[in-house]
Amino acid sequence: MPDLFFPSYTKKILSALNAAGYEAYLVGGAVRDLLLGKSPDDYDITTNALPEQVLAVCKQHDWKTVDQLGHNFGCVVIVINGVATEVTTFRGERYNDDDMHRPAATWFCSSLREDLSRRDFTVNAMALSFDGTLHDYFGGQQDLQQKILRTVGDAKQRFHEDALRMLRACRFAAQLGFTYKQAGCEALPACGAPNTPYYLPHSYSFPVERCAGLSLERVRKELEKLLTSEYAGKGLMLMMATGLLGASCHTRENGNDTVIPILPEALHLLGLHQNPRFHLYDTWEHTLLALDNSPRDLAIRWALVLHDLGKGLPNVRKLNKEGQPSDPGHEAESAKMSKAILTRLGYNKSFVHLVTWLVAQHMRFAPMLLTGERTLLRWVRSEAASSGFRTQAELTQAYSLLVEVFLADMGATHARENEQLMAEGRLLGRQVVELVRTRMPVCTKDLAVSGRELLQIIPQHEIKNILSYLLERVQSGNLPNEKEALLTAVHKHQKRKATISSGDNV
């Protein structure tokens, strides 16, 4: 067992409960992470002390507690040195069909084993005492060593009790990189192509219809954790293999429930053939590889999940002269689908706009890279004027993300084997970001001169038009965004205007 680090506030709570005659253990994800040599995000404690007994210990040590409501469910939140720790009494749970996530009844129990038996996965069902003794009744430590994710007890029962556990299984596979195991699924068909990184020898039996009772908020939270994990592709492949991508959840507004599909638009990508001249895998596994090759930024990750959704659709797919599949214009169709999906999943307008733009633009670098033709200025000028980004900083950030999407997409093709081509792609990306950052204002506020400075030269009522004139000239590439150059242009403009006016008066 590796050396285990307990924070001082955790030691204080465990020690105080033990000294008062109670059992107390570190439990759940913290134990899992410590055994993996990772630093836990938080430390939860379980005890046989009842809430009022925990509160008495807190009062004795003058510790602050919060969340009075939680006391009714056996949870006391103790705050020491500004850090909150949940201390929960051993409890059992019973579920019914009325709620897909919350138990219908809970009760306090006196057994650590019974408390651990209600938890979702074996790797999360271990406890550590203050002296470092591990309590592992369900083989969690062995599963950690073998990098296996298994439910505590029968999987179908665990998932039927709490439908969110199905999504948590996929999320933990993404976070830990573990292989999910479920008995009784060996005869189900394989998922993916053999000898590829994401191949699963069989699918899995999940009661995905239970997801209909989950709220969109909970589902999206799990999705976001999955997408920004180190092994996101593995988690998404498990969602594909279990049918979760095609499942639905719900949102409730004004007393009305609305069914929200999770991501059925991606189902057709599995096994969708691509031109082997360019691609290593089918469209779905290409998507997963691109995802795992990208920075763990939510906008980037969503853009890569969605970037090829338009491929294979009847109005998009064609065959080239060699008889190989081609999907011209798929990025536009994918962008249209992305907007609908992200809106349906409840994302705000700015995030939807950004991701949709990334999807729509993800192919723009490729022809420039392959042909050597640099049309960067024309492209950037067009986006500055019409993309919907409000400032130069916003546009620069969008292009910075787009470069990452492009490189991840390219790195999931045969191009990944060509170091020179990948280096040229990175160089092209740096060039466009620098161009946007230094030469492409989006609005008049991005100009190197302000309206206040222009008041010294021109009347106030002309300022708006002059700023628009300067912005147009800078965006067209005819004028650098430099204060001296802009002021000179204003002087020349005013001089021409005066000359014309004088001629009219003759």
SVG drawing of the C-alpha trace seen along z (x, -y; Angstrom):
<svg xmlns="http://www.w3.org/2000/svg" viewBox="-47 -80 56 95">
<polyline fill="none" stroke="black" stroke-width="0.4" points="0.0,0.0 1.4,-3.4 2.1,-6.1 -1.2,-7.8 -1.6,-11.5 -4.4,-12.6 -4.9,-16.4 -4.7,-17.9 -8.5,-18.7 -9.3,-15.1 -7.0,-13.8 -8.7,-16.0 -12.2,-14.8 -11.2,-11.1 -9.2,-11.4 -12.0,-13.2 -14.7,-10.7 -12.5,-7.8 -11.7,-9.4 -15.4,-9.8 -15.8,-6.0 -17.1,-6.0 -16.0,-4.3 -14.9,-6.8 -13.4,-6.2 -12.3,-8.0 -14.5,-6.7 -15.3,-6.7 -13.5,-8.6 -10.8,-9.9 -9.7,-6.3 -9.7,-5.4 -7.5,-8.3 -5.1,-7.9 -4.6,-4.2 -3.9,-5.4 -1.3,-7.9 -3.5,-10.9 -4.5,-13.9 -8.2,-13.7 -10.4,-16.7 -12.2,-16.3 -12.3,-13.9 -15.5,-12.3 -15.9,-10.5 -18.4,-7.9 -19.1,-7.0 -21.5,-5.0 -22.1,-8.1 -25.6,-9.6 -25.8,-13.2 -26.6,-14.6 -23.6,-12.7 -21.3,-14.1 -22.7,-17.6 -21.9,-17.1 -18.2,-16.3 -18.1,-19.4 -19.4,-21.5 -16.8,-20.1 -14.1,-21.1 -15.7,-24.4 -16.0,-23.4 -18.4,-25.2 -21.1,-23.1 -23.4,-23.9 -26.3,-22.4 -28.8,-21.8 -31.1,-20.0 -28.5,-17.4 -28.6,-16.3 -32.0,-14.7 -30.2,-12.4 -27.3,-11.6 -24.9,-14.2 -23.1,-16.8 -20.8,-19.3 -17.9,-20.3 -15.8,-23.4 -12.2,-23.5 -9.9,-26.2 -12.3,-27.1 -12.5,-23.6 -15.8,-21.7 -15.9,-17.9 -19.0,-15.8 -19.4,-13.3 -22.2,-10.8 -23.7,-8.2 -23.6,-4.6 -26.9,-4.1 -28.8,-1.7 -31.0,-2.7 -34.1,-1.5 -35.2,-2.5 -38.4,-2.3 -39.6,-3.2 -40.9,-6.7 -37.4,-8.3 -34.6,-7.4 -31.9,-8.8 -32.8,-9.5 -33.6,-6.6 -37.2,-6.2 -36.1,-5.5 -32.9,-5.6 -32.1,-4.4 -29.1,-4.4 -27.2,-1.2 -24.4,-0.1 -22.3,1.8 -19.5,0.4 -20.0,3.3 -23.7,2.5 -22.9,-1.2 -20.3,-0.3 -22.6,2.2 -25.0,-0.6 -22.2,-2.4 -22.0,-2.3 -18.6,-0.7 -16.1,1.5 -13.3,-1.1 -15.6,-3.6 -16.6,-1.2 -13.5,-1.1 -12.8,-2.8 -9.6,-3.8 -9.3,-4.0 -7.1,-6.7 -4.3,-4.2 -4.3,-3.4 -6.2,-0.1 -8.0,0.6 -11.6,2.0 -12.4,3.6 -15.3,6.1 -16.0,6.1 -12.6,6.4 -12.1,2.8 -8.3,2.8 -7.8,5.7 -10.0,3.9 -7.9,0.8 -4.7,2.9 -6.3,4.5 -7.9,1.2 -11.4,2.6 -14.6,0.8 -17.3,3.1 -20.5,2.4 -21.0,3.5 -23.3,6.5 -25.6,6.9 -25.1,4.2 -28.7,4.2 -30.0,3.8 -27.5,1.0 -28.4,-0.9 -32.2,-0.3 -31.9,-1.8 -30.1,-4.9 -30.0,-5.6 -27.3,-8.2 -24.9,-5.4 -24.9,-4.4 -23.5,-7.8 -21.1,-7.7 -19.8,-4.4 -18.9,-6.0 -17.5,-9.1 -15.3,-7.0 -14.0,-5.0 -13.1,-8.4 -11.5,-9.8 -9.6,-6.6 -9.0,-4.9 -10.4,-1.7 -12.2,1.1 -15.9,1.6 -16.8,5.2 -20.4,6.6 -21.2,10.3 -23.7,11.7 -22.9,9.5 -20.4,11.8 -22.8,12.8 -23.7,9.2 -22.2,7.9 -18.9,6.1 -18.6,2.3 -16.0,0.8 -13.5,2.4 -10.9,4.9 -7.3,3.7 -8.4,0.1 -7.8,-1.8 -11.5,-2.0 -12.6,1.5 -14.9,3.3 -15.3,7.1 -19.0,6.7 -21.7,4.3 -23.3,3.9 -26.8,4.3 -27.9,1.0 -31.5,0.1 -31.1,-3.1 -34.9,-3.8 -34.4,-4.7 -32.5,-7.8 -35.8,-9.4 -36.3,-10.1 -33.0,-12.0 -32.9,-15.7 -31.0,-17.4 -28.9,-19.3 -27.5,-16.1 -26.9,-14.4 -25.1,-17.4 -22.9,-17.6 -21.8,-14.0 -21.3,-14.6 -19.0,-17.6 -16.9,-15.7 -16.6,-12.9 -15.7,-15.1 -13.0,-17.0 -11.4,-13.8 -8.0,-12.3 -9.6,-9.2 -12.8,-10.9 -12.8,-8.7 -13.0,-5.6 -16.0,-7.0 -17.8,-8.0 -17.2,-4.5 -18.9,-3.0 -21.8,-5.4 -22.1,-4.1 -21.8,-0.4 -24.5,-0.7 -27.0,-2.7 -26.7,-5.8 -25.9,-8.1 -29.4,-7.3 -31.1,-7.7 -33.2,-10.7 -33.5,-12.7 -35.9,-15.5 -36.2,-19.1 -39.1,-20.6 -40.3,-24.1 -43.5,-25.7 -44.7,-22.4 -44.2,-20.7 -41.7,-18.0 -39.8,-18.0 -38.0,-15.0 -34.3,-15.8 -32.4,-13.3 -28.8,-13.0 -26.9,-12.5 -28.6,-10.2 -27.2,-12.1 -23.8,-10.4 -25.1,-6.8 -24.7,-6.6 -20.9,-7.5 -20.0,-4.0 -18.8,-1.9 -19.2,-4.8 -16.5,-4.2 -14.1,-7.0 -11.6,-7.3 -8.6,-5.2 -6.3,-7.5 -6.7,-10.1 -8.3,-8.3 -7.1,-5.6 -10.5,-4.6 -14.2,-4.9 -15.8,-8.3 -16.7,-7.5 -13.3,-6.2 -11.7,-9.1 -13.8,-11.4 -12.7,-9.7 -9.0,-9.8 -9.3,-13.5 -11.0,-14.1 -8.3,-12.4 -5.6,-14.3 -6.9,-17.7 -6.6,-20.1 -9.2,-19.4 -11.2,-22.5 -15.0,-22.1 -15.6,-24.1 -12.8,-22.3 -14.0,-18.9 -17.6,-19.6 -16.5,-20.9 -14.6,-17.6 -17.5,-15.4 -19.8,-17.3 -17.4,-18.2 -18.2,-15.2 -21.9,-14.6 -22.8,-15.7 -20.8,-12.9 -22.6,-10.0 -26.0,-11.8 -27.9,-11.2 -27.7,-14.9 -23.9,-15.0 -22.3,-11.7 -21.0,-11.1 -18.5,-8.8 -15.4,-10.2 -14.1,-9.0 -12.1,-6.2 -15.4,-5.0 -14.3,-6.2 -16.7,-8.0 -16.5,-11.8 -18.5,-14.3 -18.2,-17.7 -19.8,-20.4 -20.2,-18.2 -18.9,-21.0 -21.9,-23.2 -24.3,-20.4 -22.4,-19.5 -22.5,-23.1 -26.3,-23.2 -26.7,-20.1 -24.4,-21.3 -26.4,-24.4 -29.6,-22.4 -27.9,-19.8 -26.2,-22.3 -29.3,-24.5 -31.4,-21.5 -28.8,-20.6 -29.3,-24.0 -26.0,-25.8 -26.0,-29.6 -26.0,-31.4 -22.4,-32.5 -21.2,-28.9 -23.4,-27.6 -22.2,-30.3 -18.5,-29.5 -18.8,-25.8 -20.9,-26.0 -18.4,-28.4 -15.5,-26.0 -17.4,-23.2 -18.3,-25.3 -14.6,-26.4 -12.7,-23.3 -12.0,-22.4 -10.7,-25.9 -7.0,-25.2 -6.8,-22.0 -6.7,-23.4 -4.3,-26.1 -2.0,-23.5 -2.2,-21.1 -2.0,-23.6 0.3,-26.1 -2.1,-28.9 -2.3,-31.4 -5.7,-33.0 -5.5,-33.8 -6.0,-37.5 -9.1,-37.2 -10.6,-34.5 -9.8,-36.5 -11.2,-39.7 -14.4,-38.0 -14.8,-36.5 -14.0,-39.8 -16.8,-41.4 -19.4,-38.6 -18.6,-35.9 -20.6,-37.5 -17.7,-37.9 -17.8,-41.2 -14.2,-42.1 -10.7,-41.4 -10.0,-39.5 -13.0,-37.3 -12.0,-36.5 -8.4,-35.8 -9.6,-33.4 -11.9,-31.7 -9.1,-31.2 -6.8,-29.9 -9.4,-27.2 -9.9,-26.5 -6.2,-25.8 -6.4,-23.2 -9.5,-21.6 -7.8,-21.6 -4.6,-20.0 -6.5,-17.4 -8.6,-16.5 -5.5,-16.3 -3.7,-14.3 -6.4,-11.7 -5.7,-10.9 -2.7,-9.6 -1.2,-13.1 -0.2,-12.2 2.6,-10.0 4.0,-13.0 6.0,-15.1 6.7,-17.8 3.0,-18.2 2.0,-18.4 4.7,-21.0 3.4,-23.0 -0.1,-22.8 1.1,-24.2 3.0,-27.0 -0.1,-27.9 -2.1,-28.0 0.3,-30.4 0.3,-32.6 -3.5,-33.0 -3.7,-33.7 -1.0,-36.3 -2.7,-37.9 -6.0,-38.1 -4.3,-39.4 -2.3,-42.1 -4.0,-43.1 -7.7,-42.4 -9.9,-44.6 -13.5,-43.4 -15.2,-46.6 -14.2,-50.3 -13.2,-49.9 -10.4,-47.6 -8.8,-50.5 -5.6,-52.1 -7.3,-55.5 -10.4,-56.4 -13.3,-58.7 -12.0,-61.0 -8.6,-61.4 -10.4,-62.2 -12.3,-65.0 -9.2,-67.1 -9.3,-66.7 -13.0,-66.4 -16.4,-67.5 -18.2,-65.1 -21.0,-64.3 -18.5,-62.9 -16.7,-60.6 -18.9,-57.5 -18.6,-57.6 -14.9,-58.2 -14.3,-55.2 -16.4,-53.0 -14.3,-54.2 -11.0,-53.4 -12.3,-50.0 -13.2,-49.1 -9.8,-50.2 -7.9,-48.3 -10.0,-45.1 -9.4,-45.4 -5.7,-45.4 -5.2,-48.9 -4.3,-50.5 -2.3,-49.2 -4.0,-49.4 -1.4,-51.8 -2.2,-55.2 0.0,-57.3 -1.2,-55.7 -4.8,-56.0 -4.5,-59.7 -2.7,-60.4 -5.6,-58.6 -8.1,-60.8 -6.2,-64.0 -6.1,-62.9 -9.7,-62.1 -10.6,-65.5 -8.4,-67.2 -10.1,-65.4 -13.4,-66.2 -12.6,-69.9 -11.2,-69.9 -14.4,-68.4 -16.5,-70.8 -14.5,-73.7 -14.9,-72.5 -18.7,-72.3 -18.8,-75.9 -17.0,-77.2"/>
</svg>
